[in-house]
Amino acid sequence: MLEFIIAPLEAILNQFGLFAIFVTMVLESALIPIPSEIVVPFGGFLASKGYFSLFTLVIVTSLANLVGSIIAYYVGVKMTWIHKIKFLEEHLELSQRTFDKHGLKMIFFGRMLPAVRTFISLPAGIAKVPIWEFATLTFLGALPWNFALGYFGFLLGENWELVHSYGTYITIAIVLAIPITYFLYKKYEEKLRE
């Protein structure tokens, strides 16, 4: 069954290259629920076969996430009418306060959470988070996610679909790795400078 799926996808990617992955990931970030947990590991598998490098895959998918997220962000910005809906007023004020207090963290870490990563741009646009901060954190937050998924697909080769089976565990590992790395860096910052 897997060969039945892989063969036509390989043919499409051989013909269209990274463009097919780029378009798919733009759509995923523009509020179309396409699972990056399938697309990026498959891209990693193709990188393992020499279609392109893993580095190229990570940059292309992260740029695609940025483009799609900016589209979703501006959809949120243009939703000024939403403030006129009385029963949403309290939620929008809460959203604004949350972004004022944690916005940048929410954007960065939200890029590494399934489902949240697809929809975080909309409330960021509604809250009018500054576009350059939004874009920078979106791209930086997409990098570790795409690297982890692409790398697992690369390592697993033809067994890349196992990444989807263990997607929840991979997500937890990524989400935990970032604060742990930050904590260790802060703890040993002086020793590292020496």
PyMOL commands that set and color helices and strands:
alter all, ss='L'
color gray80, all
select helices_A, chain A and resi 2-16+18-29+36-48+54-77+80-84+86-110+116-119+121-126+131-159+162-165+167-187+189-193
alter helices_A, ss='H'
color red, helices_A
deselect
rebuild
show_as cartoon
